[in-house]
Amino acid sequence: MAEDNAGYQLDKCQARLAFERAADTYDEVASLQQEIGQRLIGRLDLIRMQPTRILDLGAGTGFFSKALMQHYRKAHVVALDLALAMLHHTRRRGGWLRKPGCVCADAERLPFADDSFDFVFSNLMLQWCMDPELVFAELRRVLAPGGLLLFTTFGPDTLMELRASWEAVDGYTHVNRFIDMHDIGDALMHTRWAEPVMDAERITVTYRELRTLMRDLKQLGAHNVTAARPRGLTGRQRLRQVTEAYERFRRDGVLPASYEVVYGHAWSPVNKHAAATGAVEVPLPGLQPRPLVPPRD
Ligand SMILES: C[S@@+](CC[C@H](N)C(=O)[O-])C[C@H]1O[C@@H](n2cnc3c(N)ncnc32)[C@H](O)[C@@H]1O
C-alpha cells in the first residue's frame, strides 16, 4: 500500500450504516456510478465467454446485477452487498428475467464454497475495503479455474479538490482516501492472478455549488468513514470556510469534482489448484509411455 495510506483506517461499521441509510436515495444520485458501470460492462464485448454463475460484488441496488443477467441470459446471478437495505432494493427492482440470489455479506469473508462462480463483476466496491489483498484472495478462492474478475475502483485523485479544501480548514480527514492503481495491481500479483490488466481515466463532474456535491455524496452513502474523521456535526463556520476554499477551483462558472476511475481485470489461473498444492502440472503428451522395444540379447 502507498506510504501516504499508512495509518489510514476505514470504519467498516460506519460504511455499512452509511449505505444502509443511503439505500432509498442511492439510485437518484448514482448517475456517475451507472456511467462507470456501463463502461465496464461495455468491456465484456471484447471478451469471449459464456459464464453461468456470476457474482455481482458490492451490488448496491442491483442495477448491474440486472444488466449482467440481460447480457448473459442463461446465467444465475448472485448480488452480494454489505448493506441489507441495498439488497431489499435489488429484490424490489422490476423486470428481472429470473430473481437473482441476494446475499448480505462482507467481500473480505465470502460465504461461498471454492470455485462457486465463473465470473465476478464489481463496480465501485473495492474502494470501501481496507485491504484489497484480502478481497482478491477471497475472490480467487471462489472463482473457478479460468474464471474472470472484472472491476472498477477509485484512485487517489478522486475528490482531490474537496480533500484540498478541507485540508485548508482543519487537520481532520474529511474525504476517504483511495488506493493507487499500482498498489491494486501489486495486490493482484501477490494473490497470484493470471494476466492482470489495469488502466485509469479521469472523469470530472461539475457543480454550481459545493453543497450539491456534499448532498450527493451523502445520498450515495459515500460518507467520510475514516477513523480520523471529525466526530460530531460540522459547524456552520467550518462549512463556510471549506466552501470558500473550494472556490479557488471554480472555472467557467462551475466547480469541478475529479474522479480517477481505475478499471481492472484478471483471470483465475487454469491450474490454480495445482499451484495451491505445489503440484507440478505435466501436459499429457509428456506422460505417454514410450513404445516398448523388445530387449536385445
Ligand atoms: C458505490 S456503491 C456501488 C453499488 C453498485 N455496484 C453500483 O454500481 O451501483 C458500493 C456498494 O458496495 C457495498 N460495500 C461496501 N463495502 C462492502 C464490503 N466490504 N462487502 C460487500 N459490499 C460492500 C456498499 O454497501 C454499496 O452498496
The ligand as a Gaussian input file, in Angstrom:
#p B3LYP/6-31G(d) Opt

LIG

0 1
 C      -20.728000       2.860000      -4.648000
 S      -21.810000       1.542000      -4.256000
 C      -21.807000       0.637000      -5.814000
 C      -23.053000      -0.184000      -5.985000
 C      -23.201000      -0.863000      -7.344000
 N      -22.098000      -1.750000      -7.646000
 C      -23.371000       0.172000      -8.434000
 O      -22.533000       0.213000      -9.337000
 O      -24.342000       0.923000      -8.389000
 C      -20.765000       0.497000      -3.240000
 C      -21.517000      -0.704000      -2.641000
 O      -20.549000      -1.564000      -2.029000
 C      -21.075000      -2.056000      -0.820000
 N      -19.953000      -2.433000       0.044000
 C      -19.083000      -1.627000       0.687000
 N      -18.186000      -2.342000       1.373000
 C      -18.502000      -3.642000       1.170000
 C      -17.941000      -4.874000       1.614000
 N      -16.889000      -4.901000       2.427000
 N      -18.507000      -6.024000       1.203000
 C      -19.587000      -6.006000       0.373000
 N      -20.165000      -4.869000      -0.076000
 C      -19.623000      -3.698000       0.307000
 C      -21.907000      -0.890000      -0.272000
 O      -22.866000      -1.316000       0.681000
 C      -22.517000      -0.320000      -1.548000
 O      -23.773000      -0.862000      -1.824000

